[in-house]
Amino acid sequence: MDSTDGRVFEDFVPPHTMVREPATHTLTVDLSAAGYRKEHIRVQMVHSHRRLVVRGERPVAGNRWSRFRLELRVPDGCDAKAIHARFENGVVRVTMPGVAPEPVQVETGLSPQAKTAAAPSAAQDQKEAAAAQQQDGDRAARGGGVEDEAEKKDEAAAAAQKQEMRQRPVSSPKDGGHDPDDAQGGGAGEVTAASPPRQGFGFLHDRRRKMATTVLSVVLVLISLGIYVKYSLWP
């Protein structure tokens, strides 16, 4: 029994048990017969010392108070940050979960030297595989372009051939208005209208001019002859 600030405290140790399991430890404090409620109890964790403290106090009558204090060490392998408490039907249960195990790394039979030598080889294989995939993608992407380029070349060749046929010189009327290449090819090819050759027009013009000169000369000779006869025969 203790007295503080006019209060008289009656200390007692409540029944409690610690159930230790591989994954979780559970502390049970039975206060059902002591008349404690949830607001009378405090559960604290002292992380620096890994100590768990469960305490409580409640008024009994007048200046008499009931109190208790339990301090236990947290078992090894428990996660101190994951500890939680629950009060139900006059019983305090403190659960202390175990630390989650770290993932196990499977070691291969290779020695450290072999692992060091194999690492660059694996990286090189990955680079070569990536380069091969990139080349395949480029070839697939260029497939359509090659076909389009071939078609463009064929179209350009056909256009050039047509232009060449249009620019061929047209034969004169003496040749019958046919292209020698057409005669050899059996008459195949493009037919174009033949314009009258300029040499033909010049020839006709000169012939007409000579005829006119001749006629004019004959007329002049006849006139001169008539005048001569007139004045010679008739005094």
Secondary structure, 3 states (H helix, E strand, C coil): CEEECCEEEEECCCCEEEEECCCEEEEEEECCCCCCCHHHEEEEEECCCCEEEEEEEEEEECCEEEEEEEEEECCCCECHHHCEEEEECCEEEEEEEECCCCCCCCCCCCCHHHHHHHHHHHHHHHHHHHHHHHHHHHHHHHHHHHHHHHHHHHHHHHHHHHHHHHCCCCCCHHHCCCCHHHHHCCCCCCCCCCCCCHHHHHHHHHHHHHHHHHHHHHHHHHHHHHHHHHHHHCC
